Amino acid sequence: GEALPLQRFPPSSKQPVPASYTAACQPHKLPARPLRRPAKVCQAGDAYTREKFKPQPTRDLEKEKRRLQNILATGKDDTEDELKRVLIQKKEEETPEPDRFEELINEIQERREFLAEMEALGQGRKYEGIVLTEISQKLHEMEIIDKKRSEEMRKIMTKPFPVGNKSNLQD
């Protein structure tokens, strides 16, 4: 439990170490006083001062007041309705309704490509009946759409134009 000796003994096989080396390796003497600062010195510095809290508004207070007034007056939150309307409008704008006739053309083309791939792999006879049946169903659906469109066009083209006085046209 005693302290270690301050000087080192060189191994017996080696020559003694020069005196300059031993002086540099000797531990420093501890100071007479401890290196602690008194409490008054610590308190005098900036260590114990805190920044003053400055709250920043995180939202528009006037807008919040109007929203709460609407809730109390109508019983509903208008911002939720506005968000729903905006989302619905965006969805409608992004996805215009595709033409069914064009879809059918694309589907028929896909089935023809599939059949060609199967024939290249030697499986053409296995899928030929199924694919041709699907293609004929698509063609039949295209004929029905074509008839409806031509009927609508006929109605538009044969619609009688108003004839007579200008006063009748304004009514």
Protein Blocks (a to p, Z undefined) as FASTA:
>chain_A
ZZcdfbdcddfkbccddfklmmmmpccdddfbdcbdcfklmmmmmmlpccddddddfbdf
klmmmmmmmmmmnopafklmmmmmmmmmmmmmmmccddfklmmmmmmmmmmmmmmmmmmn
opmmmmmmmmmmmmmmmmmmmmmmmmmmmmmmmmmmmpccdeddfklmmZZ
